[in-house]
Amino acid sequence: VQLQASGGGLVQAGGSLELSCAASRNIDDFNGMGWFRQAPGKQRDLVATITRAGNTNYADPVKGRFTISRDRAKNTVYLQMDSLKPEDSAVYYCAARSILSSPWRYWGQGTQVTVSS
């Protein structure tokens, strides 16, 4: 399984970016897909998840600003990020798992998001 993350870049505070995560197989094979982020010197944190049933979950710092969605026809999961803040700067990773509550088994390569103040 390969997950290809893209869409990162440099944006000013208050701006928007959309990340994409293209899977090499049918995303309905996974019971959950998600986005994580890791800033320099910090641990990797969960940002948002979406289950096969379409249920979504967000970390408190991004609630109301980020939206996770999917396109089954394209086997792609998206992360729309609005009202970006400098503290959102990090490498963003997409991940997938076959069983809810199991460890995230599949990881993309990461895409850098930098938000300038």
Secondary structure, 3 states (H helix, E strand, C coil): CCEEEECCEEEECCCCEEEEEEECCCHHHCCEEEEEEECCCCCCEEEEEEECCCCEEECHHHCCCEEEEEEHHHCEEEEEECCCCHHHCEEEEEEEECCCCCCCCEECCCEEEEEEC
